[in-house]
Amino acid sequence: MMLHIPDVLRPEQAEAMLAALLRAEWVDGRVTAGYQSARAKDNQQLPEGHPLARELGAEVLAALDRHPLFLGAALPLRVFPPLFNRYEGGGSFGVHVDNAVRHIGGTADRIRTDLSATLFLTPPEHYEGGELLIEDTYGTQAVKLPAGHMVLYPATSLHQVRPVTRGSRICSFFWIQSMVRDDGQRSVLFDLDVAIQRLSAEAPDHPSAVQLTGVYHNLIRMWAEM
């Protein structure tokens, strides 16, 4: 399931974050790529563990923790500390798939990457190109979102970033280990959750709302890995 999650950051948050990142010192983005990805990757990245990356990453995580659409879709168990990248001057990232397991720098911890996320920080009218192309069940989807909006998609998906031919594209990117490993099961749970919320809003006293909520939580009990 690929999902557009709007308004993860308020416009003023995204603008302030972008301004801070434009003043930052960037390094070659291949420092976090695996062998195959490094051959296709041409971008810059804020060093992992950089004080600004930690500060802004904490702000992103706090925003996600308040966002019901993200929580309902991802069912997050652990979130990789957000990273930040920049594409400009023709920079791109060829077709690749994300590593299945990622080590969290400075710790002994690792997470399984069930979901990938890209949070856009540069307004789309400020650059040309830079679409995130994601191959999913319905073909290849081109994603280029407003600042503060995010796309969430299975980390098993082949994806790429098209060359940025004008301006600069700055995003945050990270991975999520979900309580529910299987993408199909997460999709069922998300659809059920959305239906329960709609039913509760339109008919708050309908007895089916309680029954369906019980089904939702019983499915989580069956499928969750903690």
C-alpha atoms as an extended CHARMM CRD file, in Angstrom:
* protein
*
       226  EXT
         1         1  MET       CA              0.0000000000        0.0000000000        0.0000000000  PROA      1               0.0000000000
         2         2  MET       CA              1.3080000000        3.4120000000       -1.0100000000  PROA      2               0.0000000000
         3         3  LEU       CA             -0.2120000000        6.3450000000        0.8790000000  PROA      3               0.0000000000
         4         4  HSD       CA              0.0420000000       10.1410000000        0.6340000000  PROA      4               0.0000000000
         5         5  ILE       CA              0.0570000000       11.5610000000        4.1710000000  PROA      5               0.0000000000
         6         6  PRO       CA             -0.6950000000       15.3080000000        4.1000000000  PROA      6               0.0000000000
         7         7  ASP       CA              0.3440000000       17.9570000000        6.6020000000  PROA      7               0.0000000000
         8         8  VAL       CA              2.8760000000       15.9850000000        8.6220000000  PROA      8               0.0000000000
         9         9  LEU       CA              4.5090000000       19.3600000000        9.1800000000  PROA      9               0.0000000000
        10        10  ARG       CA              2.7590000000       22.7090000000        9.3350000000  PROA      10              0.0000000000
        11        11  PRO       CA              3.8160000000       25.0650000000        6.4960000000  PROA      11              0.0000000000
        12        12  GLU       CA              5.8450000000       27.2140000000        8.8820000000  PROA      12              0.0000000000
        13        13  GLN       CA              7.5880000000       24.1220000000       10.2940000000  PROA      13              0.0000000000
        14        14  ALA       CA              8.5620000000       22.8940000000        6.8530000000  PROA      14              0.0000000000
        15        15  GLU       CA              9.7700000000       26.3610000000        5.8660000000  PROA      15              0.0000000000
        16        16  ALA       CA             11.9210000000       26.7430000000        8.9980000000  PROA      16              0.0000000000
        17        17  MET       CA             13.3490000000       23.2430000000        8.5540000000  PROA      17              0.0000000000
        18        18  LEU       CA             14.2230000000       23.9390000000        4.9290000000  PROA      18              0.0000000000
        19        19  ALA       CA             15.9260000000       27.2370000000        5.8390000000  PROA      19              0.0000000000
        20        20  ALA       CA             18.1090000000       25.4760000000        8.4230000000  PROA      20              0.0000000000
        21        21  LEU       CA             19.0370000000       22.7160000000        5.9730000000  PROA      21              0.0000000000
        22        22  LEU       CA             19.9760000000       25.1890000000        3.2470000000  PROA      22              0.0000000000
        23        23  ARG       CA             22.6670000000       26.5340000000        5.6080000000  PROA      23              0.0000000000
        24        24  ALA       CA             23.9670000000       23.0670000000        6.5300000000  PROA      24              0.0000000000
        25        25  GLU       CA             27.1370000000       21.2890000000        5.4320000000  PROA      25              0.0000000000
        26        26  TRP       CA             26.3540000000       18.3140000000        3.1910000000  PROA      26              0.0000000000
        27        27  VAL       CA             28.3480000000       15.1870000000        2.3190000000  PROA      27              0.0000000000
        28        28  ASP       CA             28.2150000000       12.6070000000       -0.4680000000  PROA      28              0.0000000000
        29        29  GLY       CA             24.9540000000       10.6850000000       -0.1270000000  PROA      29              0.0000000000
        30        30  ARG       CA             26.5950000000        7.3550000000       -0.8730000000  PROA      30              0.0000000000
        31        31  VAL       CA             27.7650000000        7.1240000000        2.7490000000  PROA      31              0.0000000000
        32        32  THR       CA             24.4770000000        5.3880000000        3.7050000000  PROA      32              0.0000000000
        33        33  ALA       CA             24.0050000000        3.3140000000        0.5320000000  PROA      33              0.0000000000
        34        34  GLY       CA             24.5730000000       -0.3990000000        0.1370000000  PROA      34              0.0000000000
        35        35  TYR       CA             26.8550000000       -1.7020000000       -2.6110000000  PROA      35              0.0000000000
        36        36  GLN       CA             24.2200000000       -1.8030000000       -5.3520000000  PROA      36              0.0000000000
        37        37  SER       CA             22.5250000000        1.4540000000       -4.3030000000  PROA      37              0.0000000000
        38        38  ALA       CA             25.8220000000        3.3470000000       -4.1750000000  PROA      38              0.0000000000
        39        39  ARG       CA             26.3420000000        2.6810000000       -7.8890000000  PROA      39              0.0000000000
        40        40  ALA       CA             23.0240000000        4.4100000000       -8.6940000000  PROA      40              0.0000000000
        41        41  LYS       CA             23.0890000000        7.2140000000       -6.1280000000  PROA      41              0.0000000000
        42        42  ASP       CA             24.0520000000       10.8110000000       -6.9420000000  PROA      42              0.0000000000
        43        43  ASN       CA             22.9460000000       13.1520000000       -4.1800000000  PROA      43              0.0000000000
        44        44  GLN       CA             24.0620000000       14.8320000000       -0.9740000000  PROA      44              0.0000000000
        45        45  GLN       CA             23.1420000000       14.0320000000        2.5770000000  PROA      45              0.0000000000
        46        46  LEU       CA             23.3160000000       15.6100000000        6.0060000000  PROA      46              0.0000000000
        47        47  PRO       CA             25.7120000000       13.3550000000        7.9570000000  PROA      47              0.0000000000
        48        48  GLU       CA             23.9720000000       10.7870000000       10.1260000000  PROA      48              0.0000000000
        49        49  GLY       CA             24.3620000000       11.8670000000       13.7450000000  PROA      49              0.0000000000
        50        50  HSD       CA             24.9070000000       15.5310000000       12.8080000000  PROA      50              0.0000000000
        51        51  PRO       CA             23.4250000000       17.7820000000       15.5600000000  PROA      51              0.0000000000
        52        52  LEU       CA             21.0560000000       19.4210000000       13.0640000000  PROA      52              0.0000000000
        53        53  ALA       CA             19.9140000000       16.0270000000       11.7620000000  PROA      53              0.0000000000
        54        54  ARG       CA             19.1740000000       14.9270000000       15.3240000000  PROA      54              0.0000000000
        55        55  GLU       CA             17.3160000000       18.1430000000       16.1340000000  PROA      55              0.0000000000
        56        56  LEU       CA             15.1800000000       18.1480000000       12.9990000000  PROA      56              0.0000000000
        57        57  GLY       CA             14.7190000000       14.3800000000       13.1230000000  PROA      57              0.0000000000
        58        58  ALA       CA             13.2760000000       14.6520000000       16.6240000000  PROA      58              0.0000000000
        59        59  GLU       CA             10.8580000000       17.2830000000       15.3350000000  PROA      59              0.0000000000
        60        60  VAL       CA              9.7650000000       14.9730000000       12.5110000000  PROA      60              0.0000000000
        61        61  LEU       CA              9.2690000000       12.0550000000       14.9110000000  PROA      61              0.0000000000
        62        62  ALA       CA              7.1800000000       14.2120000000       17.2530000000  PROA      62              0.0000000000
        63        63  ALA       CA              4.9920000000       15.2720000000       14.3300000000  PROA      63              0.0000000000
        64        64  LEU       CA              4.5090000000       11.6610000000       13.2260000000  PROA      64              0.0000000000
        65        65  ASP       CA              3.5440000000       10.6410000000       16.7440000000  PROA      65              0.0000000000
        66        66  ARG       CA              0.6640000000       13.1460000000       16.5620000000  PROA      66              0.0000000000
        67        67  HSD       CA             -0.5220000000       12.1640000000       13.0870000000  PROA      67              0.0000000000
        68        68  PRO       CA             -3.4090000000        9.6430000000       13.1940000000  PROA      68              0.0000000000
        69        69  LEU       CA             -3.1860000000        8.7440000000        9.5070000000  PROA      69              0.0000000000
        70        70  PHE       CA              0.4740000000        7.7470000000        9.8330000000  PROA      70              0.0000000000
        71        71  LEU       CA             -0.1460000000        5.7930000000       13.0350000000  PROA      71              0.0000000000
        72        72  GLY       CA             -3.1090000000        3.9540000000       11.5360000000  PROA      72              0.0000000000
        73        73  ALA       CA             -1.3540000000        3.0960000000        8.2760000000  PROA      73              0.0000000000
        74        74  ALA       CA              2.1270000000        2.2260000000        9.5630000000  PROA      74              0.0000000000
        75        75  LEU       CA              1.3000000000        0.7250000000       12.9860000000  PROA      75              0.0000000000
        76        76  PRO       CA              4.8660000000        1.6810000000       13.9130000000  PROA      76              0.0000000000
        77        77  LEU       CA              6.9230000000       -0.3660000000       16.3190000000  PROA      77              0.0000000000
        78        78  ARG       CA             10.1950000000        1.4580000000       15.6610000000  PROA      78              0.0000000000
        79        79  VAL       CA             11.1630000000        4.3610000000       13.4060000000  PROA      79              0.0000000000
        80        80  PHE       CA             14.6800000000        4.8740000000       12.0680000000  PROA      80              0.0000000000
        81        81  PRO       CA             16.0340000000        8.3240000000       13.0250000000  PROA      81              0.0000000000
        82        82  PRO       CA             15.1120000000       10.5620000000       10.0720000000  PROA      82              0.0000000000
        83        83  LEU       CA             17.8550000000       11.3990000000        7.5680000000  PROA      83              0.0000000000
        84        84  PHE       CA             17.9830000000       14.3320000000        5.1450000000  PROA      84              0.0000000000
        85        85  ASN       CA             19.1070000000       14.4810000000        1.5150000000  PROA      85              0.0000000000
        86        86  ARG       CA             19.4790000000       17.0300000000       -1.2690000000  PROA      86              0.0000000000
        87        87  TYR       CA             19.3430000000       16.6230000000       -5.0520000000  PROA      87              0.0000000000
        88        88  GLU       CA             20.4780000000       19.3580000000       -7.4500000000  PROA      88              0.0000000000
        89        89  GLY       CA             22.5190000000       19.8890000000      -10.6080000000  PROA      89              0.0000000000
        90        90  GLY       CA             21.1690000000       16.7680000000      -12.3140000000  PROA      90              0.0000000000
        91        91  GLY       CA             21.5010000000       14.6110000000       -9.2170000000  PROA      91              0.0000000000
        92        92  SER       CA             19.3600000000       11.4770000000       -9.1660000000  PROA      92              0.0000000000
        93        93  PHE       CA             19.0270000000        8.0200000000       -7.6410000000  PROA      93              0.0000000000
        94        94  GLY       CA             18.5470000000        5.1320000000      -10.0590000000  PROA      94              0.0000000000
        95        95  VAL       CA             16.2640000000        2.1600000000       -9.5910000000  PROA      95              0.0000000000
        96        96  HSD       CA             16.9700000000        0.3870000000       -6.3060000000  PROA      96              0.0000000000
        97        97  VAL       CA             15.3920000000       -1.3780000000       -3.3520000000  PROA      97              0.0000000000
        98        98  ASP       CA             16.0800000000       -0.4110000000        0.2550000000  PROA      98              0.0000000000
        99        99  ASN       CA             18.1160000000       -2.6350000000        2.5670000000  PROA      99              0.0000000000
       100       100  ALA       CA             15.9620000000       -5.0820000000        4.5440000000  PROA      100             0.0000000000
       101       101  VAL       CA             17.6940000000       -4.2780000000        7.8380000000  PROA      101             0.0000000000
       102       102  ARG       CA             19.3610000000       -1.0330000000        8.8710000000  PROA      102             0.0000000000
       103       103  HSD       CA             21.7800000000       -0.3700000000       11.7090000000  PROA      103             0.0000000000
       104       104  ILE       CA             21.0970000000        2.7210000000       13.8030000000  PROA      104             0.0000000000
       105       105  GLY       CA             24.3910000000        4.6000000000       13.9800000000  PROA      105             0.0000000000
       106       106  GLY       CA             26.0070000000        4.9410000000       17.3980000000  PROA      106             0.0000000000
       107       107  THR       CA             23.9560000000        2.0760000000       18.8540000000  PROA      107             0.0000000000
       108       108  ALA       CA             23.7820000000       -1.7030000000       18.7030000000  PROA      108             0.0000000000
       109       109  ASP       CA             20.2090000000       -1.4790000000       17.4460000000  PROA      109             0.0000000000
       110       110  ARG       CA             18.8670000000       -2.6100000000       14.0860000000  PROA      110             0.0000000000
       111       111  ILE       CA             15.4180000000       -2.3050000000       12.5790000000  PROA      111             0.0000000000
       112       112  ARG       CA             13.6450000000       -4.2920000000        9.8890000000  PROA      112             0.0000000000
       113       113  THR       CA             12.5660000000       -1.9060000000        7.1290000000  PROA      113             0.0000000000
       114       114  ASP       CA              8.9280000000       -2.7730000000        6.4620000000  PROA      114             0.0000000000
       115       115  LEU       CA              8.0240000000        0.7120000000        5.2040000000  PROA      115             0.0000000000
       116       116  SER       CA              9.8990000000        3.5590000000        3.5480000000  PROA      116             0.0000000000
       117       117  ALA       CA              8.9280000000        7.2080000000        3.9490000000  PROA      117             0.0000000000
       118       118  THR       CA              9.8780000000       10.4100000000        2.1360000000  PROA      118             0.0000000000
       119       119  LEU       CA              8.8780000000       13.7350000000        3.6810000000  PROA      119             0.0000000000
       120       120  PHE       CA              9.1040000000       16.6000000000        1.1870000000  PROA      120             0.0000000000
       121       121  LEU       CA             10.5490000000       19.9000000000        2.4640000000  PROA      121             0.0000000000
       122       122  THR       CA             11.1180000000       21.9230000000       -0.7380000000  PROA      122             0.0000000000
       123       123  PRO       CA              7.9640000000       23.3240000000       -2.3990000000  PROA      123             0.0000000000
       124       124  PRO       CA              7.5170000000       21.5270000000       -5.7410000000  PROA      124             0.0000000000
       125       125  GLU       CA              7.4880000000       24.7810000000       -7.7290000000  PROA      125             0.0000000000
       126       126  HSD       CA             11.0490000000       25.5160000000       -6.5420000000  PROA      126             0.0000000000
       127       127  TYR       CA             12.6370000000       22.6920000000       -8.5580000000  PROA      127             0.0000000000
       128       128  GLU       CA             12.1780000000       20.7270000000      -11.7500000000  PROA      128             0.0000000000
       129       129  GLY       CA             12.4140000000       16.9650000000      -11.9350000000  PROA      129             0.0000000000
       130       130  GLY       CA             13.0580000000       15.0770000000       -8.7230000000  PROA      130             0.0000000000
       131       131  GLU       CA              9.9260000000       12.9240000000       -8.8600000000  PROA      131             0.0000000000
       132       132  LEU       CA             10.0350000000        9.8450000000       -6.6630000000  PROA      132             0.0000000000
       133       133  LEU       CA              9.0100000000        6.9390000000       -8.9080000000  PROA      133             0.0000000000
       134       134  ILE       CA              7.5780000000        3.9770000000       -6.9870000000  PROA      134             0.0000000000
       135       135  GLU       CA              6.6690000000        0.6690000000       -8.5970000000  PROA      135             0.0000000000
       136       136  ASP       CA              3.5500000000       -0.7410000000       -6.9460000000  PROA      136             0.0000000000
       137       137  THR       CA              0.6310000000       -3.0310000000       -7.7560000000  PROA      137             0.0000000000
       138       138  TYR       CA             -0.8860000000       -0.4780000000      -10.1240000000  PROA      138             0.0000000000
       139       139  GLY       CA              2.2950000000        0.3400000000      -12.0440000000  PROA      139             0.0000000000
       140       140  THR       CA              4.8400000000        3.0870000000      -11.5650000000  PROA      140             0.0000000000
       141       141  GLN       CA              3.6090000000        6.0670000000       -9.5420000000  PROA      141             0.0000000000
       142       142  ALA       CA              5.3140000000        9.4880000000       -9.7710000000  PROA      142             0.0000000000
       143       143  VAL       CA              5.3060000000       11.3380000000       -6.4380000000  PROA      143             0.0000000000
       144       144  LYS       CA              6.1360000000       15.0230000000       -5.9710000000  PROA      144             0.0000000000
       145       145  LEU       CA              4.3470000000       16.4770000000       -2.9730000000  PROA      145             0.0000000000
       146       146  PRO       CA              3.8950000000       19.8770000000       -1.2880000000  PROA      146             0.0000000000
       147       147  ALA       CA              6.3050000000       20.8150000000        1.4860000000  PROA      147             0.0000000000
       148       148  GLY       CA              5.3540000000       19.1060000000        4.7410000000  PROA      148             0.0000000000
       149       149  HSD       CA              3.5910000000       16.2010000000        3.0030000000  PROA      149             0.0000000000
       150       150  MET       CA              4.8970000000       12.6240000000        3.0570000000  PROA      150             0.0000000000
       151       151  VAL       CA              4.5890000000        9.4340000000        1.0410000000  PROA      151             0.0000000000
       152       152  LEU       CA              4.6090000000        6.0570000000        2.7980000000  PROA      152             0.0000000000
       153       153  TYR       CA              5.1970000000        2.8640000000        0.8110000000  PROA      153             0.0000000000
       154       154  PRO       CA              6.4290000000       -0.7280000000        1.2440000000  PROA      154             0.0000000000
       155       155  ALA       CA             10.2070000000       -0.8940000000        1.5250000000  PROA      155             0.0000000000
       156       156  THR       CA             10.1310000000       -3.8740000000       -0.8250000000  PROA      156             0.0000000000
       157       157  SER       CA              9.1470000000       -1.5560000000       -3.7020000000  PROA      157             0.0000000000
       158       158  LEU       CA             11.5750000000       -0.7370000000       -6.4830000000  PROA      158             0.0000000000
       159       159  HSD       CA             11.9110000000        3.0400000000       -6.6200000000  PROA      159             0.0000000000
       160       160  GLN       CA             14.0560000000        5.8620000000       -7.9630000000  PROA      160             0.0000000000
       161       161  VAL       CA             14.4500000000        9.6480000000       -7.9310000000  PROA      161             0.0000000000
       162       162  ARG       CA             14.4750000000       11.3680000000      -11.3210000000  PROA      162             0.0000000000
       163       163  PRO       CA             17.2230000000       13.9480000000      -12.0330000000  PROA      163             0.0000000000
       164       164  VAL       CA             16.7040000000       17.4200000000      -10.5810000000  PROA      164             0.0000000000
       165       165  THR       CA             17.3520000000       19.7790000000      -13.5010000000  PROA      165             0.0000000000
       166       166  ARG       CA             16.5900000000       23.0880000000      -11.7870000000  PROA      166             0.0000000000
       167       167  GLY       CA             16.7240000000       24.1940000000       -8.1770000000  PROA      167             0.0000000000
       168       168  SER       CA             17.2740000000       21.9550000000       -5.1820000000  PROA      168             0.0000000000
       169       169  ARG       CA             15.0930000000       19.1550000000       -3.7890000000  PROA      169             0.0000000000
       170       170  ILE       CA             15.4840000000       18.6020000000       -0.0410000000  PROA      170             0.0000000000
       171       171  CYS       CA             13.6290000000       15.8350000000        1.7810000000  PROA      171             0.0000000000
       172       172  SER       CA             13.7210000000       13.7700000000        4.9300000000  PROA      172             0.0000000000
       173       173  PHE       CA             13.6960000000        9.9980000000        4.5020000000  PROA      173             0.0000000000
       174       174  PHE       CA             13.5100000000        7.1080000000        6.9330000000  PROA      174             0.0000000000
       175       175  TRP       CA             12.1620000000        3.6090000000        7.5190000000  PROA      175             0.0000000000
       176       176  ILE       CA              9.6030000000        2.0400000000        9.8090000000  PROA      176             0.0000000000
       177       177  GLN       CA              9.4590000000       -1.3690000000       11.4230000000  PROA      177             0.0000000000
       178       178  SER       CA              5.7470000000       -2.0660000000       11.7930000000  PROA      178             0.0000000000
       179       179  MET       CA              4.0240000000       -4.1370000000       14.4450000000  PROA      179             0.0000000000
       180       180  VAL       CA              2.4740000000       -5.9590000000       11.4580000000  PROA      180             0.0000000000
       181       181  ARG       CA              5.1700000000       -7.1800000000        9.0740000000  PROA      181             0.0000000000
       182       182  ASP       CA              2.9430000000       -8.1380000000        6.1160000000  PROA      182             0.0000000000
       183       183  ASP       CA              1.8690000000       -5.3060000000        3.8050000000  PROA      183             0.0000000000
       184       184  GLY       CA             -1.3770000000       -7.0370000000        2.8570000000  PROA      184             0.0000000000
       185       185  GLN       CA             -2.3520000000       -7.4510000000        6.4990000000  PROA      185             0.0000000000
       186       186  ARG       CA             -1.5300000000       -3.7950000000        7.2220000000  PROA      186             0.0000000000
       187       187  SER       CA             -3.7270000000       -2.7660000000        4.2780000000  PROA      187             0.0000000000
       188       188  VAL       CA             -6.6620000000       -4.8030000000        5.6270000000  PROA      188             0.0000000000
       189       189  LEU       CA             -6.2420000000       -3.2460000000        9.0680000000  PROA      189             0.0000000000
       190       190  PHE       CA             -6.0020000000        0.2610000000        7.6340000000  PROA      190             0.0000000000
       191       191  ASP       CA             -9.1500000000       -0.1670000000        5.5280000000  PROA      191             0.0000000000
       192       192  LEU       CA            -11.0180000000       -1.5580000000        8.5240000000  PROA      192             0.0000000000
       193       193  ASP       CA             -9.8160000000        1.3000000000       10.7330000000  PROA      193             0.0000000000
       194       194  VAL       CA            -10.9780000000        3.8910000000        8.1930000000  PROA      194             0.0000000000
       195       195  ALA       CA            -14.3880000000        2.1920000000        7.9160000000  PROA      195             0.0000000000
       196       196  ILE       CA            -14.8010000000        2.1200000000       11.7140000000  PROA      196             0.0000000000
       197       197  GLN       CA            -13.9690000000        5.8120000000       11.9820000000  PROA      197             0.0000000000
       198       198  ARG       CA            -16.4550000000        6.6700000000        9.2310000000  PROA      198             0.0000000000
       199       199  LEU       CA            -19.1820000000        4.5660000000       10.8250000000  PROA      199             0.0000000000
       200       200  SER       CA            -18.5110000000        6.1040000000       14.2450000000  PROA      200             0.0000000000
       201       201  ALA       CA            -18.7790000000        9.6130000000       12.8050000000  PROA      201             0.0000000000
       202       202  GLU       CA            -21.9550000000        8.9690000000       10.7930000000  PROA      202             0.0000000000
       203       203  ALA       CA            -23.7590000000        6.6800000000       13.2590000000  PROA      203             0.0000000000
       204       204  PRO       CA            -22.0120000000        7.0060000000       16.6490000000  PROA      204             0.0000000000
       205       205  ASP       CA            -24.5200000000        4.7560000000       18.4620000000  PROA      205             0.0000000000
       206       206  HSD       CA            -24.5510000000        1.9680000000       15.8870000000  PROA      206             0.0000000000
       207       207  PRO       CA            -23.7590000000       -1.3600000000       17.6490000000  PROA      207             0.0000000000
       208       208  SER       CA            -21.6670000000       -2.5370000000       14.6870000000  PROA      208             0.0000000000
       209       209  ALA       CA            -18.9990000000        0.0560000000       15.5390000000  PROA      209             0.0000000000
       210       210  VAL       CA            -18.1260000000       -1.7740000000       18.7620000000  PROA      210             0.0000000000
       211       211  GLN       CA            -18.2320000000       -5.1660000000       17.0440000000  PROA      211             0.0000000000
       212       212  LEU       CA            -15.9650000000       -4.0360000000       14.2020000000  PROA      212             0.0000000000
       213       213  THR       CA            -13.5730000000       -2.4190000000       16.6740000000  PROA      213             0.0000000000
       214       214  GLY       CA            -13.3100000000       -5.7760000000       18.3990000000  PROA      214             0.0000000000
       215       215  VAL       CA            -12.5340000000       -7.4610000000       15.0720000000  PROA      215             0.0000000000
       216       216  TYR       CA             -9.8240000000       -4.8380000000       14.3820000000  PROA      216             0.0000000000
       217       217  HSD       CA             -8.0730000000       -5.4290000000       17.6980000000  PROA      217             0.0000000000
       218       218  ASN       CA             -8.3860000000       -9.1970000000       17.4590000000  PROA      218             0.0000000000
       219       219  LEU       CA             -6.6830000000       -9.0880000000       14.0570000000  PROA      219             0.0000000000
       220       220  ILE       CA             -3.8720000000       -7.0260000000       15.5610000000  PROA      220             0.0000000000
       221       221  ARG       CA             -3.5240000000       -9.6210000000       18.3300000000  PROA      221             0.0000000000
       222       222  MET       CA             -3.2080000000      -12.3000000000       15.6350000000  PROA      222             0.0000000000
       223       223  TRP       CA             -0.7300000000      -10.4710000000       13.4160000000  PROA      223             0.0000000000
       224       224  ALA       CA              1.3120000000       -8.1550000000       15.6280000000  PROA      224             0.0000000000
       225       225  GLU       CA              4.9800000000       -8.8830000000       16.3880000000  PROA      225             0.0000000000
       226       226  MET       CA              6.2840000000       -7.1120000000       19.4630000000  PROA      226             0.0000000000
